[in-house]
């Protein structure tokens, strides 16, 4: 990460002279890194906070509560009654939990200033351990290059749900449209009973859409109601639009859900990944909808860039040409409204937008034809075909492909 950090320092302190096509001039561009997108393991490498051991939760920090399972030889995080209201009955319920009353309130998350104060004056020497390396406080394993407060774990509960309790033919016979998710029916095996080969997005589909249906008639009501509430929590969290007033209620709901899970599931179920669910609603209130903070849009855009490759011996050049062609088309889409604004200075903006929507197709055809007649080299064959509009001869299909089978 050192080359990236050096470039970020240059961008932040001095800036880089950059050309602005809208003003036809140069300006000094400065930039800063807001956050990075990674899973929980890479979060440890980037932030410098060790995500294992007694202080595995970076949000709870020193107020992390845990239990050591001697036979399983692992730490579990089960103390979620702290997220309940002061007068909730669960706080005084000794029998259903660990035999004690819960009087402590939920911990407050660290701020960037708190992290800087903890690591102030520390210089860590990378490489093998040497005698003059300083002792870092708490669970830090190196000085923090980045400190990400909002993080998102794609697969919080990936393999902890026992597929033995799911009806055999439910996932084995499921059919989903192409592009919606992987072929989940091929990932489900009957002998032995297990599910494997799922990607992070497939686990989201499984938890938010399929799991509430699979367990309806299989597990007891008091168990499936809690699991369905957990699935609904993630479904609401992954909505395209989030209501800030409802995020506080979601934060209270997840505390109740995890407490109900503690009364049903064995202690080994509650590893650090299950515990992190309690912080996601608060982090959504800081970072906004998760669509802007997870990898799926970036992975889809990478697939778009890969689709530009026509010459496999020179993939970089193919990607560059495809990207520039898209940018040139976008430039034409911006050019027409600017022309309309110059010709209709007294008209309102919404009328200009309506004129653009109604006349852009004709203007674009005339504009591309004019440039082509003038011998402009930038007009490609694909753009001329696009300007001509849709063909009256179309290809029709009488079937629909689902999981590789045509219906």
C-alpha positions as CSV (number, residue, x, y, z in Angstrom):
1,X,0.0,0.0,0.0
2,X,3.0,2.4,0.3
3,X,2.9,3.6,-3.4
4,X,-0.8,4.3,-3.0
5,X,-0.3,6.2,0.3
6,X,2.5,8.3,-1.3
7,X,0.2,9.3,-4.2
8,X,-2.7,10.1,-1.8
9,X,-0.4,12.4,0.1
10,X,0.5,14.2,-3.1
11,X,-3.1,14.5,-4.1
12,X,-4.1,15.9,-0.7
13,X,-1.2,18.3,0.0
14,X,-0.1,19.6,-3.3
15,X,-2.7,18.4,-5.9
16,X,-2.1,17.6,-9.5
17,X,-2.7,19.9,-12.5
18,X,-5.7,18.6,-14.4
19,X,-7.5,19.6,-17.6
20,X,-11.2,20.6,-17.4
21,X,-13.0,20.1,-20.7
22,X,-16.0,22.1,-19.6
23,X,-13.9,25.3,-19.1
24,X,-11.1,24.4,-21.5
25,X,-8.6,25.2,-18.8
26,X,-6.4,23.6,-16.2
27,X,-7.0,23.5,-12.4
28,X,-5.2,22.1,-9.4
29,X,-7.1,19.0,-8.5
30,X,-6.9,17.7,-4.9
31,X,-8.5,14.4,-3.7
32,X,-8.8,12.4,-0.6
33,X,-9.8,8.8,0.2
34,X,-13.2,8.6,1.9
35,X,-13.4,4.9,2.5
36,X,-12.4,1.5,1.1
37,X,-14.5,-1.5,0.3
38,X,-13.3,-4.8,1.7
39,X,-14.3,-7.8,3.7
40,X,-13.6,-8.2,7.4
41,X,-10.2,-9.9,6.9
42,X,-8.9,-7.2,4.5
43,X,-10.3,-4.6,7.0
44,X,-7.7,-5.9,9.5
45,X,-4.9,-5.4,7.0
46,X,-6.0,-1.9,6.0
47,X,-7.0,-0.4,9.3
48,X,-4.3,-2.1,11.5
49,X,-6.9,-3.3,14.0
50,X,-6.6,-7.1,14.7
51,X,-10.0,-8.6,14.0
52,X,-9.3,-11.7,16.1
53,X,-9.1,-12.4,19.7
54,X,-10.6,-10.7,22.7
55,X,-11.1,-7.3,21.1
56,X,-12.1,-8.5,17.6
57,X,-14.9,-5.9,17.2
58,X,-13.4,-2.6,16.1
59,X,-16.7,-0.7,17.0
60,X,-17.0,-2.0,20.5
61,X,-13.2,-1.6,21.0
62,X,-12.3,-2.0,24.7
63,X,-15.9,-2.6,25.7
64,X,-16.2,-5.8,23.7
65,X,-17.9,-8.5,25.7
66,X,-17.1,-12.1,25.0
67,X,-17.1,-15.7,26.3
68,X,-14.3,-18.3,25.9
69,X,-15.6,-21.7,25.0
70,X,-13.0,-24.1,26.4
71,X,-14.1,-27.2,24.4
72,X,-14.5,-25.3,21.1
73,X,-11.4,-23.2,21.8
74,X,-13.0,-20.1,20.4
75,X,-14.3,-16.7,21.5
76,X,-18.0,-16.1,21.2
77,X,-19.9,-12.8,21.4
78,X,-23.3,-13.3,23.1
79,X,-23.8,-10.3,25.3
80,X,-26.4,-8.3,23.3
81,X,-28.8,-7.3,26.0
82,X,-26.8,-4.1,26.2
83,X,-28.6,-2.9,23.1
84,X,-32.0,-3.3,24.8
85,X,-33.8,-0.4,26.5
86,X,-33.1,0.1,30.2
87,X,-36.4,-1.3,31.4
88,X,-36.6,-4.2,29.0
89,X,-37.5,-7.5,30.7
90,X,-34.5,-9.3,29.1
91,X,-32.0,-7.2,31.2
92,X,-33.3,-8.9,34.4
93,X,-33.8,-12.3,32.9
94,X,-31.1,-14.5,34.5
95,X,-32.5,-17.9,33.5
96,X,-32.7,-17.4,29.7
97,X,-29.2,-16.0,29.4
98,X,-25.9,-16.3,31.3
99,X,-27.4,-16.2,34.8
100,X,-26.7,-12.5,35.5
101,X,-28.5,-9.3,35.1
102,X,-27.4,-6.8,32.5
103,X,-26.9,-3.3,33.7
104,X,-24.4,-2.0,31.2
105,X,-25.5,0.2,28.2
106,X,-24.3,-0.3,24.6
107,X,-20.8,1.0,23.8
108,X,-20.2,4.2,21.8
109,X,-18.3,3.8,18.6
110,X,-14.8,5.3,18.2
111,X,-14.2,8.5,16.3
112,X,-11.3,9.3,14.1
113,X,-9.9,11.6,16.8
114,X,-10.0,8.7,19.3
115,X,-7.9,6.5,16.9
116,X,-5.4,9.3,16.3
117,X,-5.0,9.8,20.1
118,X,-4.4,6.1,20.7
119,X,-1.7,5.9,18.0
120,X,-0.1,9.3,18.6
121,X,3.7,9.3,18.5
122,X,3.9,5.6,17.6
123,X,6.3,4.6,14.8
124,X,6.0,0.9,13.9
125,X,8.8,-0.9,12.0
126,X,7.4,-3.3,9.5
127,X,9.1,-6.7,8.8
128,X,10.3,-9.2,11.3
129,X,10.0,-8.5,15.0
130,X,12.8,-6.5,16.5
131,X,13.5,-5.5,20.0
132,X,12.9,-1.7,19.5
133,X,9.4,-2.1,18.1
134,X,7.0,-0.2,20.2
135,X,4.1,-2.0,22.0
136,X,0.9,-1.0,20.4
137,X,-2.1,-0.4,22.7
138,X,-5.2,-2.5,22.8
139,X,-5.7,-4.7,19.6
140,X,-3.6,-2.6,17.2
141,X,-1.1,-4.6,15.2
142,X,0.3,-1.6,13.3
143,X,-0.2,2.1,12.9
144,X,-3.4,2.8,11.1
145,X,-3.0,3.6,7.4
146,X,-6.7,3.9,7.0
147,X,-9.4,3.9,9.6
148,X,-12.8,2.8,8.2
149,X,-15.7,3.4,10.5
150,X,-18.4,2.1,8.1
151,X,-17.6,-1.4,6.9
152,X,-19.9,-4.0,5.4
153,X,-19.6,-7.8,5.5
154,X,-21.3,-9.4,2.6
155,X,-21.7,-12.8,4.1
156,X,-22.3,-12.3,7.8
157,X,-23.9,-15.7,8.2
158,X,-22.7,-17.8,5.4
159,X,-22.3,-21.4,6.6
160,X,-23.7,-21.2,10.2
161,X,-27.3,-22.1,9.2
162,X,-27.6,-25.9,9.3
163,X,-29.0,-27.0,6.0
164,X,-30.2,-30.2,7.7
165,X,-33.2,-28.2,8.9
166,X,-34.1,-27.0,5.4
167,X,-36.5,-29.1,3.3
168,X,-34.5,-31.1,0.8
169,X,-36.4,-30.3,-2.4
170,X,-36.8,-26.6,-1.6
171,X,-33.4,-25.4,-2.7
172,X,-32.7,-28.3,-5.0
173,X,-35.7,-27.4,-7.2
174,X,-35.5,-23.6,-7.0
175,X,-35.5,-21.8,-10.4
176,X,-34.3,-18.2,-10.8
177,X,-34.0,-16.0,-13.9
178,X,-30.6,-15.7,-15.5
179,X,-28.6,-12.9,-14.0
180,X,-30.6,-12.8,-10.7
181,X,-28.2,-15.1,-8.9
182,X,-26.2,-18.3,-9.5
183,X,-27.9,-21.6,-10.2
184,X,-28.6,-22.3,-6.6
185,X,-30.2,-25.7,-7.4
186,X,-26.8,-26.9,-8.6
187,X,-25.1,-25.7,-5.4
188,X,-27.5,-27.7,-3.2
189,X,-26.5,-31.3,-2.7
190,X,-28.7,-34.1,-1.2
191,X,-25.9,-36.6,-0.4
192,X,-24.4,-35.3,1.7
193,X,-26.8,-32.5,2.7
194,X,-24.9,-29.3,2.1
195,X,-24.8,-26.1,0.1
196,X,-21.5,-24.9,-1.5
197,X,-20.1,-22.8,-4.2
198,X,-22.2,-19.7,-3.5
199,X,-20.9,-16.2,-4.0
200,X,-21.6,-13.3,-1.6
201,X,-24.5,-12.1,-3.7
202,X,-26.0,-15.6,-3.7
203,X,-25.9,-15.6,0.0
204,X,-27.8,-12.4,0.1
205,X,-30.4,-13.9,-2.2
206,X,-30.6,-17.0,0.0
207,X,-31.0,-15.1,3.2
208,X,-33.2,-12.2,2.1
209,X,-35.5,-14.1,-0.4
210,X,-35.4,-17.9,-0.1
211,X,-34.6,-18.7,3.5
212,X,-37.9,-17.3,4.9
213,X,-39.8,-19.5,2.5
214,X,-37.7,-22.6,3.1
215,X,-38.2,-22.7,6.8
216,X,-41.9,-22.0,7.1
217,X,-43.1,-25.5,7.5
218,X,-39.8,-27.1,8.7
219,X,-38.8,-25.5,12.0
220,X,-40.9,-24.6,15.0
221,X,-42.7,-21.3,15.0
222,X,-40.6,-19.7,17.8
223,X,-37.4,-20.5,15.8
224,X,-38.5,-19.5,12.3
225,X,-40.0,-16.2,13.5
226,X,-36.7,-15.1,14.8
227,X,-34.8,-16.2,11.7
228,X,-37.4,-14.5,9.4
229,X,-37.0,-11.3,11.4
230,X,-33.2,-11.5,10.9
231,X,-33.7,-12.0,7.2
232,X,-36.1,-9.1,7.1
233,X,-33.6,-6.9,8.9
234,X,-31.0,-7.5,6.2
235,X,-33.6,-7.0,3.5
236,X,-34.6,-3.6,4.9
237,X,-30.9,-2.7,5.3
238,X,-30.2,-3.4,1.7
239,X,-33.0,-1.3,0.3
240,X,-32.2,1.3,-2.3
241,X,-33.7,4.0,-0.1
242,X,-33.2,4.2,3.7
243,X,-35.4,6.2,6.0
244,X,-33.1,7.8,8.7
245,X,-36.0,7.7,11.2
246,X,-36.4,4.0,10.8
247,X,-32.7,3.2,11.2
248,X,-32.8,3.9,14.9
249,X,-35.8,1.4,15.2
250,X,-33.8,-1.1,13.2
251,X,-30.9,-0.7,15.6
252,X,-33.2,-1.6,18.5
253,X,-34.7,-4.5,16.6
254,X,-31.4,-6.2,15.8
255,X,-30.6,-6.2,19.5
256,X,-33.8,-7.9,20.3
257,X,-33.3,-10.4,17.4
258,X,-29.8,-11.4,18.6
259,X,-31.1,-11.8,22.1
260,X,-33.8,-14.2,20.9
261,X,-31.2,-16.1,18.9
262,X,-29.1,-16.5,22.1
263,X,-32.1,-18.3,23.7
264,X,-32.3,-20.7,20.7
265,X,-28.9,-21.4,19.1
266,X,-25.8,-22.9,20.9
267,X,-23.1,-20.5,22.0
268,X,-20.7,-21.6,19.2
269,X,-23.0,-20.0,16.7
270,X,-22.2,-16.5,17.9
271,X,-18.9,-15.7,16.3
272,X,-17.7,-12.2,15.5
273,X,-19.5,-12.2,12.2
274,X,-22.9,-12.6,13.9
275,X,-22.1,-9.9,16.4
276,X,-21.2,-7.4,13.7
277,X,-24.9,-7.4,12.7
278,X,-25.7,-5.2,15.6
279,X,-23.6,-2.3,14.2
280,X,-24.8,-2.3,10.6
281,X,-27.9,-0.1,11.1
282,X,-25.8,2.6,12.9
283,X,-23.2,2.5,10.1
284,X,-25.9,2.8,7.5
285,X,-27.0,6.0,9.2
286,X,-23.4,7.3,8.7
287,X,-22.5,5.9,5.3
288,X,-25.9,5.9,3.6
289,X,-27.4,3.0,1.6
290,X,-25.1,0.0,1.2
291,X,-25.4,0.1,-2.6
292,X,-22.7,2.8,-2.5
293,X,-20.4,0.9,-0.2
294,X,-20.3,-2.7,-1.4
295,X,-18.5,-4.4,-4.3
296,X,-21.4,-5.5,-6.5
297,X,-21.7,-2.3,-8.7
298,X,-17.9,-2.2,-9.1
299,X,-17.9,-5.9,-10.1
300,X,-20.6,-5.3,-12.6
301,X,-18.8,-2.3,-14.1
302,X,-15.6,-4.5,-14.3
303,X,-17.7,-7.0,-16.3
304,X,-18.7,-4.1,-18.6
305,X,-15.1,-3.2,-19.1
306,X,-14.2,-6.8,-19.9
307,X,-17.0,-6.9,-22.5
308,X,-15.1,-4.2,-24.5
309,X,-12.3,-6.7,-25.2
310,X,-12.3,-7.7,-28.9
311,X,-8.6,-8.4,-29.3
312,X,-7.5,-10.7,-26.5
313,X,-3.8,-10.0,-27.3
314,X,-4.4,-6.3,-26.5
315,X,-7.1,-6.2,-23.8
316,X,-6.0,-2.8,-22.4
317,X,-6.4,-1.1,-25.8
318,X,-9.8,-2.7,-26.4
319,X,-11.1,-1.5,-23.0
320,X,-9.7,2.0,-23.7
321,X,-11.4,2.3,-27.1
322,X,-14.7,1.0,-25.7
323,X,-14.7,3.4,-22.8
324,X,-13.9,6.4,-25.0
325,X,-16.7,5.4,-27.4
326,X,-19.2,5.4,-24.5
327,X,-17.8,8.8,-23.2
328,X,-18.2,10.3,-26.7
329,X,-21.8,9.2,-26.8
330,X,-22.4,10.7,-23.4
331,X,-20.8,14.0,-24.7
332,X,-23.4,14.1,-27.5
333,X,-26.2,13.6,-24.9
334,X,-24.9,16.6,-23.0
335,X,-24.4,18.8,-26.1
336,X,-28.0,18.8,-27.2
337,X,-29.5,20.4,-24.0
338,X,-26.8,23.1,-24.0
339,X,-27.7,24.0,-27.6
340,X,-31.4,24.2,-26.6
341,X,-30.6,26.4,-23.6
342,X,-28.7,28.8,-25.8
343,X,-31.6,28.9,-28.4
344,X,-34.3,29.2,-25.7
345,X,-32.9,31.4,-23.0
346,X,-36.3,32.5,-21.6
347,X,-37.8,29.0,-21.4
348,X,-37.9,27.1,-18.1
349,X,-35.6,24.2,-17.4
350,X,-38.3,21.5,-17.4
351,X,-39.5,22.7,-20.9
352,X,-36.0,22.5,-22.2
353,X,-35.7,18.9,-20.8
354,X,-39.0,18.0,-22.5
355,X,-37.7,19.4,-25.8
356,X,-34.6,17.4,-25.4
357,X,-36.5,14.2,-24.8
358,X,-38.7,14.8,-27.8
359,X,-36.1,16.0,-30.3
360,X,-32.9,14.3,-29.3
361,X,-33.3,11.3,-31.7
362,X,-33.8,13.5,-34.8
363,X,-31.0,15.9,-33.7
364,X,-28.6,13.1,-33.0
365,X,-29.2,11.6,-36.5
366,X,-28.7,14.9,-38.3
367,X,-25.6,15.7,-36.1
368,X,-23.9,12.4,-36.8
369,X,-24.7,12.6,-40.5
370,X,-23.2,16.1,-40.7
371,X,-20.0,15.1,-38.9
372,X,-19.7,12.0,-41.1
373,X,-20.1,14.0,-44.3
374,X,-17.4,16.4,-43.0
375,X,-15.0,13.4,-42.7
376,X,-14.6,13.5,-38.9
377,X,-12.6,10.5,-37.9
378,X,-14.3,10.2,-34.4
379,X,-17.6,9.0,-36.0
380,X,-17.4,5.2,-35.7
381,X,-19.6,2.7,-37.5
382,X,-21.3,1.7,-34.3
383,X,-22.3,5.4,-33.7
384,X,-23.7,5.7,-37.2
385,X,-25.8,2.6,-36.7
386,X,-27.0,4.0,-33.4
387,X,-28.0,7.3,-35.0
388,X,-30.1,5.5,-37.6
389,X,-32.3,4.2,-34.8
390,X,-33.8,0.8,-34.3
391,X,-34.2,-1.5,-37.3
392,X,-37.6,-2.7,-38.3
393,X,-36.3,-6.2,-38.5
394,X,-36.0,-7.7,-35.1
395,X,-35.2,-11.1,-33.6
396,X,-37.9,-12.7,-31.6
397,X,-37.7,-15.6,-29.2
398,X,-40.4,-18.0,-28.1
399,X,-38.7,-19.2,-25.0
400,X,-37.1,-18.1,-21.7
401,X,-33.9,-19.4,-20.3
402,X,-33.9,-20.4,-16.6
403,X,-30.9,-22.1,-15.0
404,X,-29.6,-23.1,-18.4
405,X,-32.9,-24.6,-19.6
406,X,-35.2,-23.1,-22.2
407,X,-38.9,-22.9,-21.4
